[in-house]
Amino acid sequence: MLRIHFTAADVARVTIARPTTPLASEAVLSVQVLRDPPPPFRAWRRRVAPLLPPQSSLLRSLIPARGWIPDFLTPSRHALRGSGAFQEIRSTPRQRITEDLCRSAPGGNPPSWSRRLADGDPEAMDDLVGALTSYYDLAIAP
C-alpha cells in the first residue's frame, strides 16, 4: 500500500478549488427541475415559466423529465457564458448526437425534429443552441 505523509506545512498550502457547474449543464438540468420542482425551486418556477419563449419547447422535447440527458448538451469544459460551451455543443459529431438522442428518448425514439440534428442540419443546431442560450439568459443568469 502506498502512503503519503503530509506535514502541517504541506496541509497549510493545500487549496480546494471552488466547484463550478458548467453553464450548459446548469441550464439543461434545470429544465428537468422546471417540470416538477422540489419545494426550494417552486418560487423560481413560478417566476420563470411564464417568461419562457416558445422555442424552449425544443429543450423540453430533448430533455426527459427524469433520467439520462443527452451528453452532448452538457459539455463539461466550459463553466462561464461565452467560454465556448455552446460552440462545443455545435461541434458535436453527428454520430454522438444520434447515439445520445436514442439513448435518452423513451423507447429509443427521439423527437422527430431532432433527426435534423443528427443529420447535421446547421439550422436545427442553430435552433437548439438559440433555445438553450435564451433559456439560460432567462432562467439561470438572473
ROPATI-496613 format. One record per residue: residue number from 0; residue in three letters; chain; x, y, z of N, C-alpha, C, O in turn. Coordinates in Angstrom, 2 decimals, always signed. Layout:
N
NUPA resi resn chain     n.u     n.v     n.w    ca.u    ca.v    ca.w     c.u     c.v     c.w     o.u     o.v     o.w
NUPA  NUM  ala     A       X       Y       Z       X       Y       Z       X       Y       Z       X       Y       Z
...
//
This chain:
142
NUPA resi resn chain     n.u     n.v     n.w    ca.u    ca.v    ca.w     c.u     c.v     c.w     o.u     o.v     o.w
NUPA    0  met     A   +0.84   -1.16   +0.00   +0.00   +0.00   +0.00   +0.89   +1.24   +0.00   +1.91   +1.29   +0.70
NUPA    1  leu     A   +0.50   +2.21   -0.78   +1.22   +3.48   -0.87   +0.70   +4.42   +0.21   -0.51   +4.57   +0.37
NUPA    2  arg     A   +1.59   +5.04   +0.93   +1.20   +6.02   +1.95   +1.86   +7.35   +1.62   +3.02   +7.40   +1.23
NUPA    3  ile     A   +1.11   +8.39   +1.77   +1.62   +9.74   +1.57   +1.49  +10.47   +2.89   +0.42  +10.51   +3.49
NUPA    4  his     A   +2.58  +11.05   +3.33   +2.58  +11.77   +4.61   +2.66  +13.27   +4.34   +3.52  +13.73   +3.59
NUPA    5  phe     A   +1.76  +14.02   +4.96   +1.74  +15.46   +4.84   +2.18  +16.08   +6.16   +1.77  +15.65   +7.24
NUPA    6  thr     A   +3.02  +17.07   +6.05   +3.38  +17.83   +7.25   +2.34  +18.93   +7.43   +1.52  +19.17   +6.54
NUPA    7  ala     A   +2.39  +19.60   +8.56   +1.47  +20.73   +8.79   +1.68  +21.80   +7.72   +0.71  +22.42   +7.28
NUPA    8  ala     A   +2.90  +22.01   +7.31   +3.20  +23.00   +6.27   +2.59  +22.56   +4.93   +2.08  +23.40   +4.18
NUPA    9  asp     A   +2.64  +21.28   +4.63   +2.02  +20.77   +3.40   +0.52  +21.05   +3.40   -0.02  +21.56   +2.42
NUPA   10  val     A   -0.13  +20.70   +4.48   -1.58  +20.88   +4.58   -1.93  +22.36   +4.49   -2.95  +22.71   +3.90
NUPA   11  ala     A   -1.11  +23.21   +5.07   -1.38  +24.66   +5.03   -1.34  +25.21   +3.61   -1.95  +26.23   +3.33
NUPA   12  arg     A   -0.63  +24.54   +2.71   -0.53  +25.00   +1.32   -1.62  +24.41   +0.42   -1.70  +24.76   -0.75
NUPA   13  val     A   -2.44  +23.54   +0.95   -3.49  +22.91   +0.15   -4.63  +23.90   -0.04   -5.08  +24.54   +0.91
NUPA   14  thr     A   -5.08  +24.02   -1.26   -6.27  +24.82   -1.54   -7.30  +23.93   -2.22   -6.95  +22.97   -2.92
NUPA   15  ile     A   -8.53  +24.24   -2.02   -9.62  +23.49   -2.63  -10.28  +24.42   -3.63  -10.73  +25.51   -3.28
NUPA   16  ala     A  -10.34  +23.97   -4.85  -10.94  +24.79   -5.90  -12.43  +24.94   -5.66  -13.11  +24.02   -5.19
NUPA   17  arg     A  -12.92  +26.12   -5.97  -14.35  +26.36   -5.87  -15.03  +25.61   -7.01  -14.69  +25.82   -8.18
NUPA   18  pro     A  -15.97  +24.73   -6.68  -16.62  +23.98   -7.76  -17.48  +24.90   -8.62  -18.12  +25.82   -8.13
NUPA   19  thr     A  -17.47  +24.63   -9.89  -18.34  +25.37  -10.80  -19.20  +24.38  -11.54  -18.78  +23.27  -11.84
NUPA   20  thr     A  -20.38  +24.79  -11.82  -21.27  +23.98  -12.64  -21.23  +24.58  -14.03  -21.60  +25.74  -14.21
NUPA   21  pro     A  -20.80  +23.83  -15.00  -20.77  +24.36  -16.36  -22.14  +24.91  -16.75  -23.17  +24.32  -16.43
NUPA   22  leu     A  -22.11  +26.03  -17.44  -23.36  +26.72  -17.71  -24.37  +25.88  -18.48  -25.56  +25.92  -18.17
NUPA   23  ala     A  -23.92  +25.13  -19.46  -24.87  +24.32  -20.21  -25.49  +23.24  -19.32  -26.68  +22.98  -19.40
NUPA   24  ser     A  -24.68  +22.63  -18.47  -25.19  +21.60  -17.56  -26.22  +22.18  -16.62  -27.27  +21.58  -16.38
NUPA   25  glu     A  -25.93  +23.36  -16.08  -26.86  +24.00  -15.16  -28.19  +24.29  -15.86  -29.25  +24.05  -15.29
NUPA   26  ala     A  -28.12  +24.79  -17.07  -29.34  +25.08  -17.81  -30.11  +23.81  -18.13  -31.33  +23.74  -17.93
NUPA   27  val     A  -29.42  +22.80  -18.61  -30.08  +21.55  -19.01  -30.72  +20.86  -17.81  -31.86  +20.42  -17.89
NUPA   28  leu     A  -29.98  +20.76  -16.71  -30.55  +20.11  -15.52  -31.73  +20.90  -14.97  -32.67  +20.31  -14.43
NUPA   29  ser     A  -31.69  +22.20  -15.10  -32.81  +23.00  -14.59  -34.09  +22.79  -15.40  -35.19  +23.02  -14.89
NUPA   30  val     A  -33.96  +22.36  -16.65  -35.16  +22.05  -17.44  -35.91  +20.90  -16.78  -37.14  +20.88  -16.76
NUPA   31  gln     A  -35.17  +19.94  -16.24  -35.83  +18.85  -15.50  -36.50  +19.39  -14.25  -37.63  +19.02  -13.94
NUPA   32  val     A  -35.81  +20.25  -13.53  -36.36  +20.81  -12.29  -37.60  +21.65  -12.58  -38.54  +21.69  -11.79
NUPA   33  leu     A  -37.60  +22.32  -13.71  -38.73  +23.17  -14.09  -40.03  +22.36  -14.21  -41.11  +22.87  -13.91
NUPA   34  arg     A  -39.92  +21.13  -14.65  -41.10  +20.29  -14.83  -41.77  +19.93  -13.51  -42.99  +19.99  -13.38
NUPA   35  asp     A  -40.98  +19.55  -12.54  -41.51  +19.09  -11.26  -40.57  +19.56  -10.15  -39.80  +18.77   -9.61
NUPA   36  pro     A  -40.64  +20.84   -9.83  -39.65  +21.39   -8.89  -39.88  +20.95   -7.45  -41.01  +20.92   -6.97
NUPA   37  pro     A  -38.79  +20.62   -6.77  -38.90  +20.38   -5.33  -39.19  +21.73   -4.65  -39.00  +22.78   -5.26
NUPA   38  pro     A  -39.65  +21.70   -3.42  -40.05  +22.95   -2.75  -39.10  +24.14   -2.88  -39.57  +25.25   -3.11
NUPA   39  pro     A  -37.79  +23.96   -2.74  -36.94  +25.16   -2.83  -36.97  +25.87   -4.19  -36.58  +27.03   -4.28
NUPA   40  phe     A  -37.42  +25.17   -5.23  -37.40  +25.74   -6.58  -38.77  +26.16   -7.09  -38.89  +26.61   -8.23
NUPA   41  arg     A  -39.78  +26.03   -6.30  -41.14  +26.35   -6.77  -41.33  +27.83   -7.05  -41.99  +28.19   -8.02
NUPA   42  ala     A  -40.78  +28.69   -6.23  -40.89  +30.13   -6.47  -40.14  +30.50   -7.75  -40.62  +31.32   -8.54
NUPA   43  trp     A  -38.98  +29.89   -7.96  -38.21  +30.12   -9.19  -39.04  +29.70  -10.40  -39.09  +30.42  -11.40
NUPA   44  arg     A  -39.68  +28.54  -10.32  -40.51  +28.07  -11.43  -41.66  +29.02  -11.72  -41.93  +29.33  -12.88
NUPA   45  arg     A  -42.34  +29.50  -10.66  -43.45  +30.43  -10.86  -42.99  +31.71  -11.55  -43.72  +32.30  -12.34
NUPA   46  arg     A  -41.77  +32.14  -11.25  -41.25  +33.35  -11.86  -40.80  +33.11  -13.31  -41.06  +33.94  -14.18
NUPA   47  val     A  -40.15  +31.99  -13.55  -39.52  +31.73  -14.85  -40.50  +31.18  -15.90  -40.46  +31.61  -17.05
NUPA   48  ala     A  -41.34  +30.26  -15.53  -42.19  +29.56  -16.52  -42.97  +30.50  -17.44  -43.01  +30.26  -18.65
NUPA   49  pro     A  -43.60  +31.55  -16.92  -44.36  +32.43  -17.83  -43.48  +33.23  -18.80  -43.97  +33.74  -19.80
NUPA   50  leu     A  -42.20  +33.33  -18.51  -41.30  +34.13  -19.35  -40.68  +33.34  -20.49  -40.11  +33.93  -21.42
NUPA   51  leu     A  -40.79  +32.02  -20.44  -40.09  +31.19  -21.43  -40.70  +31.36  -22.82  -41.91  +31.30  -22.98
NUPA   52  pro     A  -39.84  +31.56  -23.82  -40.33  +31.68  -25.19  -40.73  +30.32  -25.74  -40.31  +29.29  -25.22
NUPA   53  pro     A  -41.55  +30.32  -26.78  -41.99  +29.04  -27.37  -40.84  +28.12  -27.76  -40.98  +26.89  -27.71
NUPA   54  gln     A  -39.71  +28.69  -28.17  -38.59  +27.84  -28.61  -38.03  +26.97  -27.49  -37.31  +26.02  -27.76
NUPA   55  ser     A  -38.35  +27.28  -26.24  -37.87  +26.44  -25.14  -38.51  +25.05  -25.17  -38.05  +24.14  -24.49
NUPA   56  ser     A  -39.57  +24.91  -25.94  -40.19  +23.58  -26.09  -39.21  +22.60  -26.74  -39.32  +21.39  -26.52
NUPA   57  leu     A  -38.25  +23.10  -27.53  -37.23  +22.22  -28.10  -36.44  +21.54  -26.99  -36.13  +20.35  -27.07
NUPA   58  leu     A  -36.12  +22.30  -25.96  -35.36  +21.73  -24.84  -36.19  +20.69  -24.11  -35.69  +19.62  -23.77
NUPA   59  arg     A  -37.44  +21.02  -23.86  -38.30  +20.07  -23.14  -38.50  +18.77  -23.94  -38.69  +17.70  -23.35
NUPA   60  ser     A  -38.46  +18.88  -25.26  -38.64  +17.65  -26.05  -37.39  +16.78  -26.06  -37.48  +15.57  -26.28
NUPA   61  leu     A  -36.22  +17.37  -25.81  -34.97  +16.60  -25.81  -34.55  +16.14  -24.42  -33.84  +15.14  -24.27
NUPA   62  ile     A  -34.98  +16.88  -23.40  -34.53  +16.60  -22.04  -35.65  +15.90  -21.29  -36.68  +16.51  -21.01
NUPA   63  pro     A  -35.46  +14.64  -20.96  -36.52  +13.89  -20.28  -36.78  +14.45  -18.88  -35.91  +15.08  -18.28
NUPA   64  ala     A  -37.97  +14.23  -18.38  -38.33  +14.70  -17.04  -37.44  +14.09  -15.98  -37.15  +14.72  -14.96
NUPA   65  arg     A  -37.01  +12.89  -16.20  -36.11  +12.20  -15.27  -35.16  +11.34  -16.10  -35.44  +10.99  -17.25
NUPA   66  gly     A  -34.06  +11.01  -15.49  -33.16  +10.06  -16.14  -32.06  +10.72  -16.95  -31.70  +11.88  -16.75
NUPA   67  trp     A  -31.55   +9.94  -17.87  -30.36  +10.28  -18.63  -30.64  +11.43  -19.59  -31.66  +11.44  -20.29
NUPA   68  ile     A  -29.73  +12.37  -19.62  -29.81  +13.54  -20.50  -28.77  +13.37  -21.60  -27.67  +12.88  -21.33
NUPA   69  pro     A  -29.09  +13.75  -22.83  -28.08  +13.64  -23.89  -26.79  +14.36  -23.49  -26.79  +15.56  -23.22
NUPA   70  asp     A  -25.71  +13.62  -23.46  -24.42  +14.16  -23.01  -23.94  +15.36  -23.83  -23.29  +16.26  -23.31
NUPA   71  phe     A  -24.27  +15.36  -25.11  -23.74  +16.45  -25.93  -24.29  +17.81  -25.51  -23.73  +18.85  -25.87
NUPA   72  leu     A  -25.39  +17.81  -24.74  -25.96  +19.07  -24.25  -25.25  +19.59  -23.01  -25.52  +20.71  -22.57
NUPA   73  thr     A  -24.35  +18.81  -22.44  -23.71  +19.21  -21.19  -22.18  +19.12  -21.28  -21.58  +18.33  -20.55
NUPA   74  pro     A  -21.57  +19.90  -22.15  -20.11  +19.86  -22.20  -19.54  +20.34  -20.87  -20.03  +21.31  -20.30
NUPA   75  ser     A  -18.54  +19.67  -20.38  -18.05  +19.95  -19.03  -16.87  +20.90  -18.97  -16.51  +21.34  -17.88
NUPA   76  arg     A  -16.28  +21.22  -20.07  -15.06  +22.02  -20.01  -15.30  +23.52  -19.88  -14.36  +24.25  -19.59
NUPA   77  his     A  -16.51  +23.99  -20.07  -16.77  +25.42  -20.11  -17.75  +25.81  -19.02  -18.91  +25.38  -19.04
NUPA   78  ala     A  -17.30  +26.62  -18.09  -18.14  +26.97  -16.96  -18.76  +28.36  -17.05  -19.69  +28.66  -16.30
NUPA   79  leu     A  -18.29  +29.19  -17.93  -18.78  +30.55  -17.98  -19.43  +30.86  -19.32  -19.03  +30.33  -20.36
NUPA   80  arg     A  -20.44  +31.71  -19.28  -21.13  +32.14  -20.51  -20.08  +32.74  -21.45  -19.25  +33.54  -21.04
NUPA   81  gly     A  -20.14  +32.35  -22.67  -19.21  +32.88  -23.65  -17.87  +32.15  -23.70  -17.00  +32.51  -24.48
NUPA   82  ser     A  -17.70  +31.12  -22.87  -16.41  +30.44  -22.84  -16.33  +29.27  -23.81  -15.33  +28.56  -23.84
NUPA   83  gly     A  -17.35  +29.06  -24.57  -17.29  +28.02  -25.59  -18.23  +26.85  -25.43  -18.22  +25.96  -26.27
NUPA   84  ala     A  -19.04  +26.82  -24.37  -19.92  +25.67  -24.17  -20.89  +25.51  -25.33  -21.10  +24.40  -25.83
NUPA   85  phe     A  -21.48  +26.61  -25.76  -22.46  +26.50  -26.84  -21.78  +26.15  -28.16  -22.36  +25.46  -28.99
NUPA   86  gln     A  -20.56  +26.63  -28.35  -19.81  +26.26  -29.55  -19.45  +24.78  -29.50  -19.46  +24.10  -30.53
NUPA   87  glu     A  -19.13  +24.29  -28.32  -18.81  +22.86  -28.18  -20.03  +22.00  -28.52  -19.91  +20.96  -29.16
NUPA   88  ile     A  -21.21  +22.44  -28.10  -22.44  +21.72  -28.44  -22.59  +21.70  -29.96  -22.91  +20.67  -30.55
NUPA   89  arg     A  -22.36  +22.85  -30.59  -22.47  +22.94  -32.06  -21.52  +21.98  -32.78  -21.85  +21.48  -33.86
NUPA   90  ser     A  -20.36  +21.73  -32.19  -19.36  +20.92  -32.88  -19.44  +19.43  -32.54  -18.55  +18.66  -32.90
NUPA   91  thr     A  -20.50  +19.03  -31.87  -20.66  +17.62  -31.52  -20.77  +16.77  -32.79  -21.55  +17.11  -33.68
NUPA   92  pro     A  -20.01  +15.70  -32.89  -20.11  +14.82  -34.07  -21.52  +14.24  -34.21  -22.19  +13.93  -33.23
NUPA   93  arg     A  -21.95  +14.11  -35.44  -23.31  +13.62  -35.74  -23.58  +12.26  -35.11  -24.68  +12.01  -34.60
NUPA   94  gln     A  -22.60  +11.37  -35.15  -22.78  +10.02  -34.59  -23.09  +10.11  -33.09  -23.96   +9.39  -32.59
NUPA   95  arg     A  -22.39  +10.97  -32.40  -22.63  +11.12  -30.95  -24.02  +11.68  -30.69  -24.71  +11.24  -29.76
NUPA   96  ile     A  -24.44  +12.65  -31.49  -25.79  +13.20  -31.33  -26.82  +12.09  -31.50  -27.74  +11.97  -30.70
NUPA   97  thr     A  -26.66  +11.29  -32.54  -27.60  +10.19  -32.79  -27.65   +9.22  -31.62  -28.73   +8.86  -31.15
NUPA   98  glu     A  -26.48   +8.81  -31.14  -26.43   +7.87  -30.01  -27.06   +8.47  -28.76  -27.84   +7.80  -28.07
NUPA   99  asp     A  -26.73   +9.73  -28.46  -27.28  +10.38  -27.27  -28.80  +10.53  -27.36  -29.50  +10.29  -26.38
NUPA  100  leu     A  -29.29  +10.91  -28.52  -30.73  +11.11  -28.67  -31.48   +9.79  -28.51  -32.52   +9.74  -27.85
NUPA  101  cys     A  -30.97   +8.74  -29.11  -31.63   +7.43  -28.99  -31.58   +6.91  -27.56  -32.53   +6.30  -27.08
NUPA  102  arg     A  -30.46   +7.15  -26.90  -30.33   +6.66  -25.52  -31.26   +7.39  -24.56  -31.78   +6.78  -23.62
NUPA  103  ser     A  -31.46   +8.66  -24.78  -32.25   +9.45  -23.82  -33.74   +9.43  -24.10  -34.54   +9.74  -23.20
NUPA  104  ala     A  -34.13   +9.08  -25.30  -35.55   +9.12  -25.67  -36.29   +7.90  -25.17  -35.76   +6.79  -25.19
NUPA  105  pro     A  -37.53   +8.09  -24.72  -38.34   +6.94  -24.30  -38.49   +5.95  -25.46  -38.88   +6.34  -26.56
NUPA  106  gly     A  -38.18   +4.71  -25.21  -38.30   +3.68  -26.25  -37.29   +3.85  -27.37  -37.43   +3.21  -28.41
NUPA  107  gly     A  -36.28   +4.70  -27.18  -35.28   +4.92  -28.23  -35.77   +5.73  -29.40  -35.13   +5.76  -30.45
NUPA  108  asn     A  -36.92   +6.41  -29.24  -37.48   +7.21  -30.32  -37.39   +8.70  -29.98  -38.28   +9.24  -29.31
NUPA  109  pro     A  -36.33   +9.37  -30.43  -36.20  +10.79  -30.15  -37.26  +11.60  -30.89  -37.88  +11.10  -31.82
NUPA  110  pro     A  -37.47  +12.85  -30.49  -38.45  +13.70  -31.19  -38.13  +13.75  -32.68  -36.96  +13.75  -33.06
NUPA  111  ser     A  -39.14  +13.79  -33.51  -38.93  +13.74  -34.96  -38.06  +14.90  -35.45  -37.25  +14.70  -36.36
NUPA  112  trp     A  -38.21  +16.09  -34.89  -37.42  +17.22  -35.36  -35.93  +17.02  -35.08  -35.09  +17.59  -35.78
NUPA  113  ser     A  -35.59  +16.21  -34.07  -34.19  +16.02  -33.70  -33.41  +15.23  -34.76  -32.18  +15.22  -34.75
NUPA  114  arg     A  -34.12  +14.58  -35.65  -33.45  +13.86  -36.74  -32.58  +14.83  -37.55  -31.51  +14.47  -38.04
NUPA  115  arg     A  -33.06  +16.07  -37.67  -32.30  +17.09  -38.39  -30.97  +17.37  -37.68  -29.96  +17.65  -38.34
NUPA  116  leu     A  -30.97  +17.31  -36.35  -29.71  +17.49  -35.60  -28.73  +16.38  -35.97  -27.57  +16.63  -36.28
NUPA  117  ala     A  -29.23  +15.16  -35.92  -28.38  +14.00  -36.21  -27.89  +14.00  -37.66  -26.83  +13.45  -37.97
NUPA  118  asp     A  -28.66  +14.63  -38.54  -28.26  +14.72  -39.95  -27.28  +15.85  -40.20  -26.80  +16.02  -41.32
NUPA  119  gly     A  -26.98  +16.63  -39.17  -26.02  +17.73  -39.32  -26.61  +19.01  -39.87  -25.88  +19.85  -40.38
NUPA  120  asp     A  -27.92  +19.17  -39.79  -28.58  +20.37  -40.29  -28.18  +21.57  -39.42  -28.53  +21.62  -38.24
NUPA  121  pro     A  -27.45  +22.53  -39.99  -27.00  +23.68  -39.19  -28.15  +24.52  -38.65  -28.03  +25.10  -37.57
NUPA  122  glu     A  -29.25  +24.59  -39.37  -30.40  +25.36  -38.89  -31.02  +24.72  -37.65  -31.43  +25.42  -36.72
NUPA  123  ala     A  -31.09  +23.39  -37.63  -31.61  +22.70  -36.46  -30.71  +22.94  -35.25  -31.19  +23.15  -34.14
NUPA  124  met     A  -29.39  +22.92  -35.48  -28.45  +23.19  -34.39  -28.56  +24.63  -33.93  -28.49  +24.91  -32.74
NUPA  125  asp     A  -28.72  +25.56  -34.88  -28.93  +26.97  -34.51  -30.16  +27.12  -33.64  -30.14  +27.85  -32.65
NUPA  126  asp     A  -31.23  +26.42  -34.01  -32.47  +26.48  -33.22  -32.24  +25.96  -31.80  -32.69  +26.56  -30.83
NUPA  127  leu     A  -31.55  +24.83  -31.70  -31.31  +24.23  -30.39  -30.42  +25.12  -29.53  -30.74  +25.39  -28.38
NUPA  128  val     A  -29.31  +25.58  -30.08  -28.39  +26.43  -29.31  -29.06  +27.76  -28.99  -28.85  +28.31  -27.91
NUPA  129  gly     A  -29.86  +28.28  -29.90  -30.61  +29.51  -29.62  -31.58  +29.31  -28.47  -31.71  +30.18  -27.61
NUPA  130  ala     A  -32.27  +28.18  -28.46  -33.20  +27.89  -27.37  -32.46  +27.74  -26.05  -32.92  +28.25  -25.02
NUPA  131  leu     A  -31.34  +27.07  -26.07  -30.55  +26.88  -24.85  -29.98  +28.21  -24.35  -29.99  +28.47  -23.15
NUPA  132  thr     A  -29.50  +29.03  -25.25  -28.96  +30.35  -24.90  -30.05  +31.23  -24.29  -29.86  +31.84  -23.24
NUPA  133  ser     A  -31.19  +31.29  -24.96  -32.31  +32.10  -24.46  -32.77  +31.61  -23.09  -33.00  +32.40  -22.18
NUPA  134  tyr     A  -32.89  +30.31  -22.97  -33.32  +29.73  -21.71  -32.32  +30.08  -20.60  -32.72  +30.49  -19.51
NUPA  135  tyr     A  -31.05  +29.91  -20.89  -30.02  +30.23  -19.90  -30.13  +31.71  -19.47  -30.12  +32.02  -18.28
NUPA  136  asp     A  -30.24  +32.60  -20.45  -30.30  +34.03  -20.15  -31.53  +34.39  -19.31  -31.47  +35.28  -18.46
NUPA  137  leu     A  -32.64  +33.71  -19.55  -33.88  +34.00  -18.82  -33.98  +33.30  -17.48  -34.39  +33.90  -16.48
NUPA  138  ala     A  -33.61  +32.03  -17.45  -33.87  +31.20  -16.27  -32.70  +31.07  -15.31  -32.90  +30.93  -14.11
NUPA  139  ile     A  -31.49  +31.11  -15.84  -30.33  +30.83  -14.99  -29.52  +32.08  -14.67  -29.20  +32.33  -13.51
NUPA  140  ala     A  -29.19  +32.85  -15.67  -28.31  +34.02  -15.46  -28.80  +34.98  -14.37  -27.98  +35.45  -13.57
NUPA  141  pro     A  -30.08  +35.29  -14.30  -30.52  +36.22  -13.23  -30.27  +35.65  -11.85  -30.58  +36.29  -10.85
//
